[in-house]
Amino acid sequence: MGGLTARISIFVVAMLIGVLAVGQLNAHARPTEISSLSAQELSTLIETLTARNRELRIGLGDIRDQLRAYEVSGPQSESALQVSREDLRRITAFGGLAAVNGQGIEMSVEGDLDPIAVNDLINELRNAGAEAIAVDQIRITARSVAVQGPRSLEIDGVQVGQKFNLSAIGSPDGLLSAMQRPGGIISQLKLFIRATIEIRQVASIELPASELDLAPVVGKAVE
């Protein structure tokens, strides 16, 4: 009877060890026979395996917690990244580094305009809220200024003839009102310069990107 009880006890212990650590005993190059272990050795083995499985369960719980955190933060992080990309796209476009389109006005200018007159027209559009400006295919940026070249006006090193188009993206009504207001820039120019300036509102206009390298040379971003 005692031998049967011992064999049953060994069988139960073996089953318990198998449930707690499937495959762990098989990982040894020379697995130990359970039946050859003493009661104390079996107890030590059970404690070791129990502790190991406890560690594994804790580690698995940590991994599940991290996974749930990633699942929750994933859409938020992707949303924040999308917002950052959209902000960068807008800054790039309206800073002059990329082409941009939208509603606004177009001005057909023909006459003997000097650099001061062209700069005054551009500045008036800026003050009126223009979001993007171009003279023909020259995108106006913060660095752009009209100067007198050897043969004609120049903006950003590109020649501008006596006939050119000045385009601006922004509120069509606001830009048109600012340019045509009594005593405004166009009224003043007509007093001193022989030129024809025609303005029309447009539902959609595309302005090119600047061909200049707009990267700062001296200034650095503040982090």
C-alpha positions in Angstrom: 0.0 0.0 0.0 2.8 2.3 0.9 4.5 1.7 -2.5 1.2 2.4 -4.3 0.8 5.7 -2.3 4.3 6.7 -3.2 3.8 6.0 -6.8 0.5 8.0 -6.9 2.3 10.9 -5.1 5.1 10.9 -7.6 2.5 10.8 -10.5 0.6 13.8 -9.1 3.8 15.7 -8.6 4.9 14.9 -12.1 1.5 16.1 -13.5 1.8 19.3 -11.5 5.3 20.0 -12.8 4.2 19.3 -16.4 1.3 21.8 -16.0 3.5 24.5 -14.5 6.4 24.2 -16.9 5.5 22.6 -20.2 8.6 22.0 -22.2 11.0 23.3 -19.5 12.2 19.8 -18.6 12.6 18.8 -22.2 14.9 21.8 -22.7 17.7 20.0 -20.9 20.2 18.0 -22.9 19.8 15.1 -20.5 16.4 15.3 -18.7 16.2 14.0 -15.2 13.7 11.2 -14.5 11.0 12.5 -12.1 10.7 9.1 -10.5 14.4 9.1 -9.5 14.1 12.4 -7.5 13.7 12.4 -3.7 10.8 14.2 -2.0 13.1 17.1 -1.1 14.4 17.4 -4.6 10.9 17.3 -6.0 9.9 20.0 -3.5 12.8 22.2 -4.6 12.1 21.7 -8.2 8.4 22.6 -7.7 9.4 25.8 -5.9 11.8 26.7 -8.6 9.4 26.1 -11.4 6.6 27.9 -9.5 8.8 30.9 -9.0 9.8 30.8 -12.7 6.2 30.6 -13.9 5.3 33.4 -11.5 7.9 35.6 -13.2 6.7 34.6 -16.6 3.1 35.5 -15.7 4.2 38.9 -14.4 6.2 39.5 -17.5 3.3 38.5 -19.7 1.1 40.9 -17.7 3.5 43.7 -18.3 3.6 43.0 -22.0 -0.2 43.0 -22.2 -0.3 46.3 -20.4 2.2 47.8 -22.9 0.1 46.4 -25.8 -3.0 48.0 -24.4 -1.2 51.3 -24.0 0.1 51.1 -27.6 -3.4 50.3 -28.8 -4.8 53.4 -27.0 -2.0 55.8 -27.9 -1.5 54.5 -31.4 -4.5 56.4 -33.0 -3.7 59.5 -30.9 0.0 59.4 -32.0 -0.9 58.9 -35.6 -3.5 61.7 -35.3 -0.8 64.0 -33.8 1.6 63.1 -36.5 -0.9 63.8 -39.2 -1.6 67.2 -37.7 2.2 67.9 -37.7 2.4 66.9 -41.3 -0.5 69.1 -42.3 1.0 72.1 -40.4 4.4 71.5 -42.2 2.6 71.3 -45.5 0.9 74.6 -45.0 4.0 76.3 -43.7 6.0 75.0 -46.7 3.4 76.1 -49.2 2.7 79.5 -47.9 6.4 80.1 -47.0 7.1 79.9 -50.7 8.8 76.4 -50.8 5.9 74.8 -52.6 3.3 75.8 -55.1 -0.1 76.9 -53.7 -3.5 77.5 -55.2 -6.7 79.3 -54.1 -8.9 82.2 -54.8 -7.7 85.8 -55.0 -7.0 88.5 -57.6 -4.9 88.9 -60.7 -3.5 92.3 -61.8 -2.4 93.0 -65.3 0.2 95.7 -65.2 1.7 97.6 -68.2 3.7 100.7 -68.0 6.9 102.4 -66.9 6.9 101.2 -63.3 10.1 101.7 -61.3 11.2 99.4 -58.4 9.6 101.6 -55.8 6.2 101.3 -57.5 6.4 97.5 -57.8 7.5 97.1 -54.2 4.6 99.4 -53.1 2.1 97.2 -55.0 3.5 94.0 -53.4 3.5 95.6 -49.9 -0.1 96.8 -50.4 -1.1 93.3 -51.2 0.7 92.0 -48.1 -1.0 94.6 -45.9 -4.3 93.6 -47.4 -3.9 90.0 -46.2 -2.5 88.3 -49.3 -1.4 84.8 -48.3 0.8 84.2 -51.3 2.0 86.6 -54.1 3.7 86.1 -57.5 4.9 88.4 -60.2 4.6 86.3 -63.4 6.3 83.0 -62.4 8.4 84.6 -59.6 7.1 83.6 -56.2 7.4 86.5 -53.8 8.9 85.6 -50.4 10.1 87.5 -47.4 13.4 88.0 -49.2 11.9 89.2 -52.5 12.4 92.8 -53.5 12.2 94.6 -56.9 15.5 96.3 -58.0 16.7 98.1 -61.1 18.8 95.7 -63.1 21.1 96.5 -66.1 18.3 96.3 -68.6 15.0 96.1 -66.7 13.4 95.6 -63.3 14.5 92.4 -61.5 13.0 90.4 -58.7 15.2 87.6 -57.2 17.6 88.0 -60.1 14.8 87.5 -62.7 14.0 90.2 -65.2 10.6 91.7 -65.2 9.4 93.5 -68.3 7.1 96.6 -68.6 4.2 94.2 -68.9 3.6 91.6 -66.2 1.0 89.9 -64.1 0.8 90.4 -60.3 -1.2 87.6 -58.6 -2.3 87.2 -55.0 -4.1 84.5 -53.1 -6.5 85.7 -50.4 -9.9 87.1 -49.9 -10.9 88.3 -53.4 -13.2 91.0 -51.9 -10.7 92.2 -49.3 -7.8 92.3 -51.8 -9.8 94.1 -54.5 -11.2 96.7 -52.0 -7.7 97.4 -50.7 -6.2 97.9 -54.1 -9.1 100.0 -55.5 -9.9 102.2 -52.5 -9.9 105.9 -53.1 -6.5 107.4 -52.4 -5.0 103.9 -52.3 -1.8 102.7 -54.0 -3.3 102.5 -57.6 -4.8 106.0 -57.3 -1.4 107.3 -56.2 0.6 105.6 -58.9 -1.6 107.0 -61.6 -0.7 110.5 -60.5 3.0 110.0 -61.1 3.4 107.0 -63.5 2.0 106.3 -66.9 0.7 102.7 -66.4 -2.4 100.6 -67.0 -3.4 98.4 -64.1 -6.4 96.1 -64.5 -7.7 93.9 -61.6 -10.0 91.0 -61.6 -11.1 88.5 -59.1 -10.4 84.8 -59.7 -12.0 81.7 -58.2 -8.8 79.7 -58.5 -5.2 80.5 -59.2 -2.0 78.6 -58.8 1.2 80.3 -57.8 4.6 78.5 -58.3 7.2 77.7 -55.6 10.2 79.9 -55.2 13.3 78.8 -57.0 15.5 80.4 -54.3 17.2 78.5 -51.5 15.3 79.8 -48.6 17.4 78.0 -45.9 18.8 80.5 -43.3 22.5 81.2 -43.4 23.1 82.9 -40.1 20.0 82.4 -38.0 19.3 79.1 -36.2 16.0 77.7 -34.9 15.5 78.0 -31.1 14.7 74.7 -29.6 
